[in-house]
Amino acid sequence: MPTTVRQVYCTAVCNERAKYIRRKDFRKKKGLCPQCGGPMDHPERIGSGKKTRGEKISYCSVCREKFRKIKAKE
């Protein structure tokens, strides 16, 4: 619950989370990468084989490569 009349969110953490979600949704609507805001530099879907099944692309190639490197380290 907000503690003042002007407060919209209960804590700064909730405020930041909502801001992140709004920014991500705005970028998706504009056709940009939701993570970095850069242009989506590849088709919306890739592959038609059994493994990919027309996988929907969610991020630009730069962010996808960063995520792959992080995942490979784990």
N, C-alpha and C positions, 0 to 999 in steps of 0.2 A: 504494500500500500504506500502511495506517496505520502510524505510527511508535511508538505505544504500545498497550498492551492495552485501554485504555478508549476509544481513538479509533475511531470508526466509519467516517469518511470520510478520504481521504488529505489533503485541504486544506480550508480554510474555504470556498473557492469551490465545491467539490463538495458540501459540507454545505448551503450556501445554495441551490444548485440543487435538491437533493433536497427541501429544506424547501418551496421554491416549488411543486414538482410535487405534493407531498403536500397542500399547502393548496389548490391548484387542483382536484385530484381530490375533496377533501372538499367543496368548495363546489359542484362539479358534482353530486355525490351528493345534496346537500341542496336542489338546484334553484335555487341562487343563481348570480349572475354570477361566473365564475371569476376575473375580473380584480379587481373591487372588492369582491365579497361582497354587493353590493346585490341587491334582488329583481329577478327577470326580469319585466319589465313589458310583455311582448308574447307572442304565441303562439310555440310552439317552431319552427314552420315558416311561411314566408310565400310567397305567390305560387304560381301554378300555370302561369304562362306558359312559353314556351320559354326565355326568358332566365334566369328564377329556378329553374324546375323544383323547386319546393318547397324552396327554400333553407333549410337548418337554421340557426337563430339560435344563436350561441354566446355573445353578450354582451348586457348590458342596453342600453337605449337611450342612456344617458349615455356608456358606454364606446364604443359603436358610433359615436356622434357625434364623440368625441375621435379615434378611429382614422380616421374619414373626413377630418377636418380635417388630420391629420398626412399622410395619403396625398395630399390635394389640394396640400399645400405642396411635395411631392416632384416 
